[in-house]
Amino acid sequence: MAEACLLELIQAHFKTDACKIAVIVFIHTHSYNGNYNLHLPVILAEGAFFPSN
């Protein structure tokens, strides 16, 4: 779901759906102090990849 949202955002920015993104999304269920804190850290590469190039 997070990847789909980011892909849509990047494609809108570059005004084409021919680009791909590099993204790493992982689930954290607890914070550093042990409390339940569900969140999705995201690492997104800068820019986009164009497979045709």
C-alpha positions as CSV (number, residue, x, y, z in Angstrom):
1,M,0.0,0.0,0.0
2,A,2.8,2.5,0.9
3,E,4.7,1.5,-2.3
4,A,1.6,2.2,-4.4
5,C,1.1,5.6,-2.9
6,L,4.7,6.6,-3.4
7,L,4.7,5.3,-7.0
8,E,1.6,7.3,-7.8
9,L,3.3,10.4,-6.3
10,I,6.5,9.9,-8.3
11,Q,4.6,9.2,-11.5
12,A,2.6,12.4,-11.1
13,H,5.8,14.4,-10.4
14,F,7.5,13.1,-13.6
15,K,4.2,13.2,-15.5
16,T,4.6,9.6,-16.9
17,D,3.7,6.1,-15.7
18,A,6.8,4.7,-17.4
19,C,9.0,5.2,-14.4
20,K,9.7,2.8,-11.5
21,I,10.8,3.6,-8.0
22,A,13.2,1.9,-5.6
23,V,11.6,1.7,-2.2
24,I,12.2,-0.4,1.0
25,V,9.2,-0.5,3.4
26,F,9.3,-2.5,6.6
27,I,7.0,-2.9,9.6
28,H,7.9,-1.9,13.1
29,T,5.5,-3.1,15.7
30,H,7.2,-1.7,18.8
31,S,9.1,1.5,19.7
32,Y,12.5,1.5,21.3
33,N,11.1,1.5,24.8
34,G,8.9,-1.6,24.1
35,N,5.5,0.0,23.8
36,Y,3.3,-1.1,20.9
37,N,3.7,1.5,18.2
38,L,2.8,0.2,14.7
39,H,4.5,2.2,12.0
40,L,6.1,1.8,8.5
41,P,9.6,3.3,8.1
42,V,10.2,3.9,4.4
43,I,13.5,4.3,2.5
44,L,12.9,5.9,-0.9
45,A,15.6,6.3,-3.5
46,E,15.9,9.9,-4.9
47,G,14.4,10.3,-8.3
48,A,13.0,7.4,-10.5
49,F,14.2,4.7,-12.8
50,F,13.2,4.7,-16.5
51,P,13.6,1.1,-17.8
52,S,13.5,2.3,-21.4
53,N,16.7,4.3,-20.9
